[in-house]
Amino acid sequence: MNNSSDIGVLILLPIVLLLYFLPSLIASKRKHLNATSITLTNFLLGWTFLGWVIALIWSFSNNRADQQKLDKKIPNSLNPNKYCSNCGDNAGISDKYCGSCGESFD
């Protein structure tokens, strides 16, 4: 190998690795709840291209930790799950009141 092809490999290799792990980077940056699973899928099946596309689509799905926190902060009249804004509980909610802290959902 000559010197110019060695330089080409040194330039091309990081670009290829960046593109290969793009789904993992996106999932990590978006704080996806399944970032570890996406990274494993990307690492193990990304070479098949179909596995890479699946990991890429999965990384853009709306399953993020910050989205779940936001769901709890939505006013109860807009939130069908009716999380209590004080304690975050929804398991103890009966008709109008939270079973944990007694907050009204009117």
trRosetta pair geometry for C-beta under 8 A, 3 or more apart (Angstrom, degrees):
i j d omega theta_ij theta_ji phi_ij phi_ji
1 5 5.0 -116 -165 79 97 126
1 6 5.9 110 135 -55 123 88
2 5 5.5 91 58 12 71 101
2 6 7.4 -131 102 -6 38 92
3 6 5.7 -56 -152 33 35 114
3 7 6.6 33 154 -18 66 105
4 7 5.8 -52 -151 35 35 112
4 8 6.5 40 150 -22 64 105
5 8 5.3 -48 -147 34 38 118
5 9 6.5 41 153 -20 66 101
6 9 5.8 -52 -151 34 32 111
6 10 6.5 31 151 -17 64 107
7 10 5.6 -55 -148 38 33 113
7 11 6.4 28 154 -16 66 107
8 11 5.9 -60 -149 39 30 107
8 12 5.9 19 159 -13 68 116
9 12 5.9 -60 -134 44 28 105
9 13 5.8 37 166 -33 66 108
10 13 6.4 -39 -132 23 22 114
10 14 7.9 16 169 -7 50 100
11 14 7.4 -70 -170 34 28 98
11 15 7.0 16 148 -10 63 117
12 15 5.7 -68 -154 41 38 112
12 16 6.0 36 155 -21 75 109
13 16 5.9 -56 -145 36 29 109
13 17 6.3 25 159 -15 64 108
14 17 5.7 -56 -144 41 33 111
14 18 6.1 38 156 -23 66 106
15 18 5.7 -53 -148 35 29 113
15 19 6.5 25 155 -14 63 106
16 19 5.9 -57 -149 40 30 108
16 20 6.1 34 153 -24 65 108
17 20 5.5 -51 -142 34 32 115
17 21 6.3 4 166 5 66 109
18 21 6.6 -72 -143 51 23 90
18 22 6.7 58 150 -66 60 82
18 25 7.7 5 -160 -23 69 155
19 22 5.5 -15 -155 -30 35 119
20 42 7.6 125 153 170 69 100
20 46 5.7 98 -172 140 83 141
20 52 7.3 -88 -148 -117 56 126
21 24 4.6 -47 -172 42 83 119
21 25 5.8 88 128 -26 87 98
21 39 7.9 21 -150 -135 95 80
21 42 6.2 95 -127 146 56 136
21 43 7.8 24 -104 -77 92 73
21 46 7.7 -24 -82 -121 48 173
22 25 5.6 -56 -143 38 31 112
22 26 6.2 32 159 -20 66 105
22 56 6.7 16 100 -104 103 102
23 26 5.8 -55 -146 36 30 111
23 27 6.3 29 157 -18 65 107
23 38 5.9 -135 144 170 103 108
23 41 7.8 -66 114 88 143 100
23 42 4.7 -170 71 -92 116 128
23 46 7.4 -162 30 -105 125 116
23 52 6.7 -176 -13 -164 132 61
23 55 3.7 102 130 128 165 99
23 56 4.3 -107 -86 -79 108 54
23 58 7.1 51 -168 59 124 89
23 59 4.5 -177 -163 -20 75 141
24 27 5.8 -55 -146 37 30 110
24 28 6.2 28 156 -17 64 109
24 35 7.5 87 -155 -172 64 80
24 38 6.1 165 -100 118 59 95
24 39 4.2 74 -125 -107 113 77
24 42 4.7 -132 -45 55 100 160
24 43 7.5 52 -64 -44 142 85
24 55 7.3 -16 -49 166 68 129
24 59 7.4 -115 -64 -94 18 138
25 28 5.8 -56 -146 39 29 111
25 29 6.1 27 157 -18 65 110
26 29 5.8 -57 -143 39 28 110
26 30 6.1 14 161 -7 65 113
26 56 7.3 63 37 -140 147 63
26 59 4.2 89 90 147 111 135
26 60 6.8 -25 146 -64 139 72
27 30 6.1 -64 -141 47 25 102
27 32 4.1 -64 -160 28 81 135
27 34 7.2 -74 -160 88 131 67
27 35 4.3 159 138 -120 108 76
27 38 4.2 148 -63 78 168 154
27 39 6.9 -136 69 -48 137 78
27 55 7.9 -77 -31 177 132 86
27 58 7.5 0 -85 110 124 86
27 59 3.9 -100 -59 -129 88 96
28 31 7.6 24 179 -75 32 38
28 32 7.5 -56 -56 25 23 92
28 35 5.2 101 -82 -156 57 134
28 39 7.6 53 -52 -66 104 117
30 59 7.0 131 31 172 133 80
30 60 7.8 136 -27 -111 169 40
30 64 5.8 -98 152 -101 91 124
31 35 7.3 -67 -156 -47 26 135
31 64 5.4 76 87 -159 84 98
31 65 5.0 -80 145 32 112 106
31 66 6.0 75 80 -12 139 100
32 35 4.6 133 69 -64 89 80
32 38 6.4 33 92 -4 145 145
32 59 6.2 -117 -35 -144 159 58
32 61 7.5 81 -135 65 122 82
32 63 6.0 53 -156 84 84 84
32 64 5.7 -66 -101 -97 46 71
32 65 8.0 139 -167 -13 7 81
33 63 5.1 -87 29 143 109 94
33 64 6.6 -176 -25 -123 82 19
33 65 5.7 133 -77 -59 82 75
33 68 7.7 64 -66 -19 130 131
34 37 4.4 -43 -179 44 95 117
34 38 5.6 103 118 -27 87 94
34 58 7.1 -73 92 164 129 114
34 63 6.3 20 5 105 103 134
35 38 5.6 -55 -144 38 31 113
35 39 6.3 34 155 -22 65 105
36 39 5.7 -53 -148 35 30 112
36 40 6.5 29 154 -16 64 105
37 40 5.7 -53 -146 38 33 110
37 41 6.2 34 154 -18 65 106
38 41 5.7 -54 -146 38 31 111
38 42 6.1 33 153 -20 64 109
38 55 5.3 120 -165 -154 78 88
38 58 5.4 -170 -108 106 105 119
38 59 5.3 110 -163 -78 150 86
39 42 5.6 -55 -145 39 29 114
39 43 6.1 27 156 -19 65 109
40 43 5.7 -54 -141 39 29 109
40 44 5.9 7 167 -1 66 114
41 44 6.4 -65 -134 48 22 95
41 45 5.5 -35 -173 37 64 114
41 46 7.5 104 129 -51 59 79
41 51 6.2 -157 170 -174 83 96
41 54 6.6 -97 162 101 134 108
41 55 4.6 175 104 -86 110 106
41 58 7.2 40 67 45 155 154
42 45 7.3 -61 -99 58 10 73
42 46 4.5 35 -173 -61 54 123
42 51 7.4 159 -111 141 30 96
42 52 6.7 67 -135 -117 71 61
42 55 4.1 137 -74 -173 82 166
43 46 6.4 19 -66 2 9 117
44 51 7.3 -111 93 -180 65 152
45 48 5.4 -40 -177 22 73 117
45 50 7.6 -64 161 85 108 75
45 51 2.6 -151 135 -142 99 153
45 52 7.4 -153 115 -40 73 53
45 54 7.3 -14 108 52 133 124
45 55 7.3 157 76 -35 100 117
46 51 5.3 -108 -69 104 26 106
46 52 4.2 73 -150 -82 70 86
46 55 6.3 -39 -88 20 90 148
47 51 7.2 13 43 55 47 128
47 52 7.6 120 -22 -44 14 109
48 51 4.4 79 51 4 107 106
48 52 7.1 -178 66 -7 60 84
49 52 5.3 -46 -139 33 29 115
49 53 6.5 30 157 -18 61 101
50 53 5.8 -50 -147 35 31 110
50 54 6.4 34 151 -19 63 105
51 54 5.6 -52 -146 36 32 114
51 55 6.3 31 155 -17 65 106
52 55 5.8 -56 -148 39 29 110
52 56 6.3 32 152 -22 64 107
53 56 5.5 -53 -146 36 32 114
53 57 6.3 29 157 -16 66 105
54 57 6.0 -56 -146 38 28 106
54 58 6.1 29 154 -19 64 112
55 58 5.6 -56 -142 40 29 114
55 59 6.2 35 156 -27 64 105
56 59 5.8 -52 -149 29 28 112
56 60 7.0 16 155 -9 60 106
57 60 6.1 -66 -157 40 33 105
57 61 7.1 52 145 -45 65 92
58 61 5.6 -32 -157 -3 40 118
62 67 6.2 120 174 -98 86 171
63 67 7.4 -120 -146 51 15 138
64 67 4.4 96 64 -1 89 106
64 68 7.4 -155 95 -6 51 81
65 68 5.9 -54 -157 31 36 110
65 69 6.8 34 149 -16 66 103
66 69 5.5 -50 -150 36 40 113
66 70 6.3 45 149 -23 67 104
67 70 5.5 -52 -149 35 34 115
67 71 6.6 44 150 -27 64 99
68 71 5.6 -43 -151 25 35 117
68 72 7.1 34 152 -17 60 100
69 72 6.0 -57 -162 32 36 110
69 73 6.9 25 147 -14 66 110
70 73 5.7 -65 -152 39 38 108
70 74 6.9 54 151 -41 68 91
71 74 6.0 -36 -155 4 35 115
71 79 6.6 120 -177 -133 70 120
71 81 6.9 35 163 36 114 138
71 83 7.0 94 127 0 82 140
72 83 4.5 -77 -132 104 71 159
72 85 7.6 141 159 -111 76 53
72 88 5.3 1 -157 -128 138 89
73 85 7.2 76 -130 -128 45 92
74 78 5.1 -104 165 87 109 109
74 79 4.2 134 91 -63 113 111
75 78 5.1 73 68 17 85 102
75 79 6.7 178 87 -5 36 98
75 85 7.8 -13 -119 -67 46 133
76 79 5.6 -66 -127 48 34 103
76 82 5.1 50 -153 -132 98 72
76 83 7.4 -146 -99 55 85 48
76 84 8.0 12 -83 -103 125 34
76 85 7.0 -103 -42 -31 100 103
76 105 4.7 -115 140 -144 153 94
77 105 7.9 156 -64 175 63 82
79 82 6.0 155 100 -70 95 34
79 83 6.3 -57 134 20 150 83
81 90 5.6 -34 160 -126 92 160
82 90 6.1 127 87 -131 68 103
82 93 5.5 148 111 -179 118 168
82 105 5.8 11 -153 -131 119 150
83 88 5.7 -11 179 -153 115 46
83 89 7.2 148 -156 70 71 22
83 90 4.9 -63 -99 -61 62 108
84 87 4.8 10 96 49 131 81
84 88 6.2 -60 68 -4 81 12
84 89 5.0 6 24 52 124 72
84 90 6.9 -170 -6 -73 78 56
84 93 7.0 -173 -49 -77 96 108
84 98 3.9 46 -88 -98 133 152
84 100 6.6 -143 27 51 166 112
84 101 6.2 137 175 37 149 114
84 103 5.2 130 -147 44 103 133
85 88 8.0 36 -138 -69 15 51
85 103 6.9 -154 42 168 79 167
86 98 7.3 -169 48 53 107 161
86 101 4.9 -98 91 82 136 166
86 103 5.3 165 8 -50 123 140
87 98 6.6 156 40 155 117 148
87 100 4.7 -110 84 100 166 138
87 101 4.9 164 -21 -20 126 125
87 103 7.8 -172 10 -3 95 125
89 92 5.4 5 144 28 131 100
89 93 7.3 166 119 -41 84 87
89 98 5.9 112 76 -166 105 115
89 99 7.2 -99 125 56 137 81
89 100 4.4 94 30 -1 159 141
89 101 7.6 147 31 -1 123 94
90 93 5.4 -33 -160 -4 53 124
91 99 7.5 -72 98 45 66 126
92 98 6.0 66 90 180 98 62
92 99 2.4 -113 164 51 111 118
92 100 5.0 128 52 -33 147 77
93 97 7.3 -175 -144 96 62 34
93 98 5.4 -34 -94 -108 78 56
93 99 6.5 -121 -60 -8 26 87
93 105 7.4 49 -154 -35 118 144
94 97 6.2 -1 59 58 84 77
94 99 6.4 83 -10 -62 91 98
96 104 5.8 -4 153 -149 100 74
96 105 5.3 -154 -162 43 55 89
96 106 6.4 21 -157 -55 116 78
97 102 5.5 -15 -172 -151 118 48
97 103 6.7 155 -150 73 65 37
97 104 5.9 -32 -95 -96 77 53
97 105 7.1 -152 -75 -2 28 90
98 101 5.3 10 93 48 125 77
98 102 6.3 -69 66 -12 78 10
98 103 4.6 24 16 42 119 87
98 105 7.5 114 -39 -45 79 102
